[in-house]
Each structure stands twice: as C-alpha cells, then as structure tokens.
Amino acid sequence: MPGFLNAVVAGHFCLDIIPNFENLSQQQFGALFKPGRLVQIGPAKFSGGGCVSNTGLALQHLGISTRLIARLGDDPFGQILKELIASRDPNLVEGLLLEPQEVTSYTLIISNSVTDRLFLHCTGANDTFNAGDIDYQVVAQAALFHLGYPPVLRQMYLDGGSHLREVMQRAKATLVTTSMDMSLPDRAAEAGSVDWHSIYQAVLPYVDIFLPSLEELLYTLRNDLYAQMCSKGEIADQVTPKLLEDLSSELMDMGVKMVLIKMGPRGMYLRTAPESVLKLMGRAKPVGEKSWANCERWMPAYKVSVVGTTGSGDAAIAGFLSALLRRRSLDEALGMGAAVGACNVEAADSISGLRTWDATRERMRNGWEQLSPGVDSPGWNWDDTKKMWVGPLEK
C-alpha cells in the first residue's frame, strides 16, 4: 500500500439483504409483521453492510486507497460478499478472513422513505473478530486506522473491552491516526448490559477521532436520559447545545481529540481539542492544526429526497475522513461529511447513491439547500460563509 493517502477499515462486516417496499402504502408497510399475511413486495437487493463495507467502500469511492479487514464465513453468503467487494476492486478482498467453521453475518433491512430502519441481524463471524485479526504491519503503512461497531463485535466488549483496547493501543503505537464509531447496542442482547462507560475509559485514550451517533452516545453514557427521551419521540428533535457540550466534554476528558456526533436530519456536531493535542494525532493529523483547534461547530444536513437511510452515518464518516486525509480544511471536512451522508440516503443501499469526490464538491458549490437545525441558544451564531453554526466554546 504505497503512498500516504490511505486508510485501513476494520471491524463489523455483513451481507445486507434489502427488500423493496416501494409499492406499499404506509398502512401496508406498518402491517408487514401481522401473522398469516402474504404481502407482495419488490425484488431484494444484496449489498455489503457494516462499517467495513459502508465506510471502507465509501472511502474508496471518494478516492482514498483503502484496505478492509474483517471476518466472514466460508459459505454462500460469504461468497456473495466477496464477489460484491471484488466487483469494485479485486484488491479489497485481501484482508477478508474466511472462516470455514463460521457463518457469514447478514442483516435483513426493513426500510422505507417514511420510517426509520428496522434491522434483523445475525452477528455470525463478527462474534469471533479479535485483536489478532488485525495486520498491524499494514496499519503501520496507513495514514488512518478506523474501527467500527464494537457493540456487534462480541470479543471487543467482553472482559471490559480488553481486545478493543489492545486493537486501538497497538494501532496507535504505529503512529497511525485512529478513529472509531459505534452502533446502537441491542438492549435485549449481551452488549446491551455492558458497562460501556468503563470501556470508553479504557479505550478512548487511544482513539484520536470518535464518531458516534447521538443515540449511541446517550445509550452508552446516559442510559436513563436515553430512555426518557425515547419516550418523548425522536431524540434528535430534543437535542440541545448544552447536551452536546456535556457529552463531548466527557469524551474529550477520556482522551479523544475530536468528537463528531451524528444526528441524522439535525446534522452533525464537531468539537476539537487544543492545537497542542491535535499535533499528537498521528500521520493523518490535520494540516494547519491551529485552524482545527478548539472548534465547536454544528453542521446542518443537506436537503434530499430520502429513499433509505442504510449506512448514512457510515457515509458521513467517510466524507469527513476523506477530507481529513486529503488535507482539507475543517469547514470542508464537515461539509463533505454532511454531503456524502446526504447522497447516501438517495438510494436504498449504502453505496449506490454516492458520487465521486469532485462531483460531491460540485454539488455543494451549486447552492445545495441545507436543513437548518435552528440553533437557538446563547453564544451560537450562524456563519454564512462557512454555512454552519459556530458555538461559544470556539476560541
């Protein structure tokens, strides 16, 4: 993997099976799971899923040389996944570990343009993905190492997150820039009762950039508040700048240098550490650390016609990280994050809606309408040049 602009994406990997529900009314869609019914739907689409596919392929699509590392079973679903990945770039399958005694993870995605997604998920070979599966010599050649979805990687959260800590610590020791995102733990599953706060304390000192969703953060850090907000409706509609400040402060106190909180149609919130801390980020540290330092921004989402939201958060992550790897400004990185995430939701799967780096930038320059989150809080100001809100913590 010669060159500097490259990334390694590791962690959760699965086959997404996405039935087509476009012919159903909202009433018909809501009645899908009533026993004894036959509901005619459209053809299913097969796609790579999970962080490794969603973020990894999006980075590759945006022009970033990328290596994928994941486990899958040596079974029919595994062969389909390999073929899907190889069709984009045969070199991308080199880091995929086929395990003959395991089954490939898959997800049945129930999604339409009106309601949020429902996932029926088999974790499969992801359950045994561990610190020994990472090729750290490959990581040592990369600018960025990204790990995704610890709550559905069983070995990553067992024993207080010891494998997760080992992965991020060994990766960081190569002087790579490290990033990590989450998935929402299943409350009824093993991961739902894990002490995620303690895992964060052990792992986040080795994570430069943390990119969770608002829901994931609340579940893992403020579980009572999460349940309370869920009972009142959409969590993103209830978020306040003070809550974002408190959550990001707690994460940065644990060692994170950048926190990017994804909030769907409410956009993204970014908080960054002082310049002296950003200088320690590794090979993908931002150029001109001073301009990235001590920032607090709220980037609105772009207006689109939503077809499906599968992988939208992963796409937003890829947009942000691709700009960082291209040595672009903080403003462009946030803009690309929002833009790539928006392009994603214009298709049912996680990749088909994406555009190239240049085409995405062109769309942004041509007056793409934003959905203003309407930040009505003391100290927050709209910057018409940056096309985002600037917070009071920015220095």
C-alpha positions in Angstrom: 0.0 0.0 0.0 2.4 2.7 -1.2 1.7 6.4 -0.7 0.3 8.5 2.1 -3.4 8.9 1.4 -4.7 5.5 2.6 -6.9 4.0 5.3 -7.4 0.7 6.9 -11.1 0.0 7.9 -11.7 -3.0 10.3 -14.5 -4.4 12.3 -18.1 -5.3 11.6 -18.9 -6.8 8.1 -22.1 -8.4 6.9 -24.3 -9.0 3.9 -27.2 -6.6 3.7 -30.4 -8.0 2.2 -32.7 -5.1 1.4 -36.3 -5.9 0.2 -38.0 -3.4 -2.0 -41.1 -1.9 -0.3 -41.7 1.0 -2.7 -45.1 -0.4 -3.8 -46.5 -0.5 -0.3 -48.6 2.3 1.3 -47.6 3.4 4.8 -50.6 1.4 6.2 -49.5 -1.8 4.3 -45.9 -1.3 5.5 -47.0 -1.0 9.1 -48.9 -4.3 8.8 -46.0 -6.3 7.4 -45.5 -8.5 10.5 -49.0 -9.5 11.2 -49.2 -13.3 11.4 -50.8 -15.2 8.5 -50.5 -12.4 5.9 -48.9 -12.5 2.5 -47.6 -9.1 1.3 -46.3 -8.8 -2.2 -43.1 -6.7 -2.3 -40.4 -5.9 -4.9 -37.1 -7.7 -5.6 -34.4 -7.7 -2.9 -31.1 -6.0 -3.2 -27.8 -7.5 -1.9 -25.1 -5.2 -0.6 -22.1 -5.2 1.6 -23.0 -3.9 5.1 -21.5 -2.9 8.4 -18.7 -0.4 8.9 -16.1 -2.3 6.9 -18.2 -2.2 3.7 -20.1 1.0 4.3 -17.2 3.3 5.4 -14.5 1.3 3.6 -16.1 1.3 0.2 -17.3 4.9 0.6 -13.7 6.0 1.2 -12.5 4.0 -1.8 -15.3 5.6 -3.9 -14.1 9.1 -2.7 -10.6 8.3 -4.0 -8.9 7.1 -0.8 -6.8 3.9 -1.1 -8.3 1.6 1.4 -7.7 -1.8 3.0 -10.5 -3.8 4.5 -10.1 -6.2 7.5 -13.0 -8.4 8.7 -14.2 -12.0 9.3 -16.7 -13.8 7.3 -17.8 -17.5 6.9 -16.8 -19.7 4.0 -20.4 -20.1 3.0 -22.8 -18.9 0.2 -23.4 -15.5 1.9 -19.6 -15.1 2.3 -19.0 -15.9 -1.4 -21.7 -13.3 -2.4 -20.0 -10.7 -0.1 -16.5 -11.4 -1.7 -17.9 -11.1 -5.2 -19.7 -7.8 -4.3 -16.4 -6.4 -2.9 -14.2 -7.7 -5.7 -16.5 -6.2 -8.3 -15.5 -2.8 -7.0 -11.8 -3.6 -6.6 -10.2 -7.1 -6.5 -7.5 -5.9 -4.1 -10.1 -5.1 -1.4 -10.7 -8.8 -0.6 -7.1 -9.3 0.5 -7.8 -8.6 4.1 -11.1 -10.5 4.4 -10.6 -13.6 6.6 -12.7 -16.6 5.5 -13.5 -18.9 8.5 -14.7 -22.4 7.4 -16.4 -23.2 10.7 -18.3 -19.9 11.0 -21.3 -18.4 9.3 -21.3 -15.0 7.5 -23.1 -12.2 9.2 -26.2 -10.9 7.5 -28.8 -8.2 8.1 -32.3 -8.1 6.8 -33.1 -4.4 6.5 -36.7 -3.3 6.7 -36.6 0.3 5.4 -38.8 2.8 3.5 -38.7 6.5 2.9 -41.0 7.4 5.7 -40.0 5.5 8.8 -36.6 4.7 10.4 -34.9 1.4 9.7 -35.5 -1.9 11.4 -32.6 -4.4 11.3 -32.9 -8.2 11.7 -29.3 -9.1 12.3 -27.2 -12.3 12.6 -23.8 -11.4 14.0 -22.1 -14.6 12.7 -18.4 -14.5 12.3 -18.2 -11.0 13.8 -18.6 -12.7 17.2 -15.1 -14.0 17.0 -13.3 -11.0 15.4 -10.5 -10.1 17.7 -7.2 -8.2 18.2 -5.2 -11.0 16.5 -7.1 -10.5 13.2 -5.5 -7.1 12.6 -2.4 -7.0 10.4 -0.6 -4.2 12.2 2.2 -4.1 9.6 -0.5 -3.0 7.1 -1.7 -0.5 9.7 1.8 0.9 10.0 1.7 1.8 6.3 -1.6 3.7 6.6 -2.4 7.2 7.5 -5.6 6.2 9.2 -7.0 3.2 11.0 -10.8 3.1 11.5 -12.6 0.5 13.6 -16.4 0.2 13.5 -19.3 -1.2 15.6 -17.8 -2.6 18.8 -21.3 -3.4 20.2 -21.7 -6.1 17.5 -18.2 -7.5 17.8 -18.5 -9.7 20.8 -14.8 -10.1 21.6 -14.5 -6.3 21.6 -16.7 -5.7 24.6 -16.0 -8.8 26.7 -13.6 -8.6 29.6 -14.1 -4.9 29.9 -13.2 -4.3 26.3 -9.7 -5.8 26.6 -9.5 -6.8 22.9 -10.8 -3.4 21.8 -8.2 -1.6 24.0 -5.5 -3.9 22.5 -6.5 -3.1 19.0 -6.6 0.6 19.4 -3.4 0.7 21.5 -1.4 -1.4 19.1 -2.7 0.6 16.1 -1.8 3.9 17.9 1.7 2.6 18.6 2.3 2.5 14.8 1.8 6.3 14.8 -1.3 6.0 12.6 -4.3 8.3 13.3 -7.1 6.2 14.9 -10.8 6.7 14.6 -13.8 4.7 15.9 -17.5 4.7 15.6 -20.3 2.8 17.3 -23.6 1.0 16.7 -26.6 1.1 19.0 -26.4 -1.8 21.4 -29.3 -4.2 21.4 -30.9 -3.7 24.9 -32.1 -7.3 25.0 -28.7 -8.7 23.9 -25.4 -9.2 25.8 -24.0 -5.9 24.6 -26.9 -4.0 25.9 -25.9 -4.6 29.6 -22.2 -3.9 29.1 -20.6 -1.1 31.1 -19.7 1.0 28.1 -18.6 3.9 30.2 -15.7 1.8 31.6 -14.9 0.5 28.1 -14.7 4.1 26.9 -12.3 5.0 29.8 -10.0 2.1 28.8 -10.1 2.6 25.0 -10.6 6.3 24.2 -7.1 7.3 25.3 -6.0 5.5 22.1 -8.8 7.0 19.8 -8.0 10.3 18.1 -11.4 10.7 16.4 -14.6 9.4 17.8 -17.7 9.5 15.6 -20.8 8.0 17.3 -24.4 8.9 16.7 -26.3 10.9 19.3 -28.5 7.8 20.2 -25.4 5.6 20.6 -23.8 8.1 23.0 -26.9 8.6 25.1 -27.4 4.8 25.4 -23.8 4.2 26.4 -23.3 7.2 28.6 -26.7 8.5 29.8 -29.0 5.4 29.7 -31.7 6.8 31.9 -31.8 10.0 29.8 -31.9 7.9 26.6 -34.9 6.0 27.8 -36.6 9.2 28.9 -36.0 10.9 25.5 -37.1 7.9 23.6 -40.5 8.0 25.4 -41.0 11.6 24.1 -40.3 11.0 20.4 -37.3 11.5 18.1 -34.2 12.0 20.1 -32.5 14.3 17.6 -35.5 16.7 17.8 -34.9 17.1 21.5 -31.1 17.7 21.5 -29.7 20.9 22.9 -26.3 22.5 22.5 -25.8 22.0 26.3 -26.3 18.3 26.0 -23.8 18.1 23.1 -21.3 20.2 25.0 -21.6 17.9 28.1 -21.3 14.7 26.1 -18.3 15.9 24.0 -16.6 17.3 27.2 -16.8 13.9 28.9 -15.4 12.1 25.8 -12.5 14.6 25.5 -11.7 14.2 29.1 -11.2 10.5 28.4 -8.6 11.3 25.7 -10.4 11.8 22.4 -9.0 14.6 20.3 -12.0 15.1 18.0 -15.7 14.2 18.7 -18.1 14.1 15.8 -21.7 13.4 16.8 -24.1 12.3 14.0 -27.7 13.5 14.4 -29.4 12.5 11.1 -31.5 15.3 9.7 -30.3 17.6 12.5 -26.8 17.5 11.1 -23.5 16.9 12.9 -21.8 18.4 15.9 -18.0 18.7 16.0 -15.8 19.5 18.9 -12.0 19.6 18.7 -9.1 19.7 21.3 -6.4 22.4 21.6 -3.6 22.7 19.0 -1.0 21.0 21.2 -3.3 17.9 21.5 -4.1 17.8 17.8 -0.4 17.7 17.0 -0.4 14.2 18.6 -2.9 12.7 16.2 -0.5 10.8 14.0 0.0 10.6 10.3 -3.4 11.9 9.3 -3.4 14.9 11.7 -4.9 17.9 10.1 -2.7 20.3 8.2 -2.7 23.6 10.0 -3.7 22.3 13.4 -4.3 25.8 14.7 -7.3 26.2 12.3 -8.8 22.9 13.5 -8.1 23.5 17.2 -10.7 24.5 19.9 -13.6 24.3 17.5 -17.3 23.8 18.2 -19.4 23.6 15.1 -22.9 22.4 14.2 -23.2 21.4 10.5 -26.7 21.3 9.1 -27.8 18.4 6.9 -28.4 18.8 3.2 -32.0 18.6 1.8 -32.6 15.4 -0.2 -35.4 13.0 -1.2 -34.9 10.1 1.1 -35.1 6.6 -0.3 -33.4 4.7 2.5 -31.1 5.5 5.4 -28.9 2.4 5.4 -25.3 3.3 6.1 -25.9 7.1 6.1 -23.9 7.6 9.2 -21.0 5.5 7.8 -21.1 7.5 4.6 -20.9 10.8 6.6 -17.9 9.4 8.4 -16.2 8.5 5.1 -16.9 12.0 3.8 -15.3 13.7 6.9 -12.3 11.3 7.0 -11.7 11.6 3.3 -11.4 15.3 3.6 -9.0 15.0 6.5 -6.9 12.5 4.5 -6.9 14.9 1.6 -5.5 17.7 3.9 -8.6 19.9 3.5 -9.9 22.5 6.0 -12.2 21.7 8.9 -15.1 23.5 7.1 -14.7 21.3 4.0 -14.4 18.2 6.1 -17.7 18.9 7.9 -19.3 19.9 4.6 -18.2 16.7 2.9 -19.4 14.6 5.9 -22.9 16.1 5.6 -22.8 15.9 1.8 -21.7 12.3 1.4 -24.2 11.3 4.1 -27.0 13.1 2.2 -26.1 11.4 -1.1 -26.2 8.1 0.6 -29.9 8.3 1.6 -30.9 8.9 -2.1 -30.5 5.1 -2.6 -31.7 2.0 -0.8 -28.3 0.6 -0.2 -25.2 2.1 1.4 -23.2 2.8 -1.8 -25.3 3.4 -4.9 -26.2 7.0 -4.0 -22.6 8.1 -3.6 -20.9 10.4 -6.0 -17.2 10.9 -6.6 -15.2 13.4 -4.6 -15.3 16.0 -7.4 -19.0 15.5 -8.2 -19.9 15.9 -4.5 -17.9 19.1 -4.2 -19.5 20.4 -7.3 -23.0 19.7 -5.9 -22.1 21.6 -2.7 -20.8 24.6 -4.7 -24.1 24.8 -6.7 -26.2 26.1 -3.9 -27.4 22.8 -2.4 -30.1 23.7 0.1 -29.5 22.9 3.8 -31.9 21.9 6.5 -31.2 24.4 9.3 -31.2 22.8 12.7 -32.3 26.2 14.1 -29.8 26.5 16.9 -31.4 28.9 19.3 -29.0 29.1 22.2 -26.8 31.9 23.7 -23.4 32.2 22.1 -24.3 30.2 19.0 -24.0 32.2 15.7 -24.7 31.3 12.1 -21.7 31.8 9.8 -23.0 32.4 6.3 -19.5 31.9 4.8 -18.9 28.6 6.5 -22.6 27.6 6.1 -22.7 26.2 9.7 -23.3 27.3 13.3 -20.3 28.3 15.4 -20.6 27.6 19.2 -19.5 29.6 22.2 -16.7 27.2 23.1 -14.8 28.0 19.9 -11.7 30.1 20.7 
